Amino acid sequence: MKKYTAEFMATFALIFCGTGAMVVNETTHGAIGHIGVAIGWGLIVMIMIYAFGEISGAHMNPAVTIAFAINKNFPWNKVLPYTISQLLGAVSASLLLKFLFPTSMTLGATLPSGSIMQSFVLEIFLMLLLMLVVLQVAVGSKEQGMFAGMAIGGVVLLEAMFAGPISGASMNPIRSLAPALVSNHLEHVWIYLTAPFIGAAGAVFVHQFFKKIKYLFE
């Protein structure tokens, strides 16, 4: 139960601060700015990893949870409870933002600005890159793990900075689903419910491929 509570709290904080920055930017007509929003996402990911990483792993993302399970770093029987905890945390955060900012139209939902295919492919590769970094720093040596929060938060910041204006830079099905449900903007949510899982699974394949190559040359 401790791990599930940690996932709930970490995901709540992620969505409240991340989409909250977007909502505040919307309601204040750009006071934070796109770069500020990207920094906000990167910082909250980093902080939550250091706060809850030793308790639950601070996945905050069902695509990450499933990728760890595929890579045999996480038990399959805990995938569903983790996902439920993440969903409850995310929806709770979006409901609180709706209460605090009732005039917000999207509550920070991810909406593609270009073509559907552009956003779909972009989200796959964004998640593939993010998950590769997660696998490299989270399941490596203890020294690598100490820098996991900074590395993962840095990737989120970078990807949010350059891809946010195009696809929303979701990289997380729960992050997109929660504000979409609460704001009733479900028209493109399927992109963000599928692409991150494809990208995360692809990252596991690439990670294992490079591990095999490394063993061959050792």
Secondary structure, DSSP 8 states (H G I E B T S, - for coil): -HHHHHHHHHHHHHHHHHHHHHHHHHHTTSSSHHHHHHHHHHHHHHHHHHHHHHHH----SHHHHHHHHHTTSS-GGGHHHHHHHHHHHHHHHHHHHHHH-TT-SSTT----SS-HHHHHHHHHHHHHHHHHHHHHHHSS-HHHHHTHHHHHHHHHHHHHHHHHHHH-----HHHHHHHHHHHT--TTHHHHHHHHHHHHHHHHHHHHHHHHHHHHT-
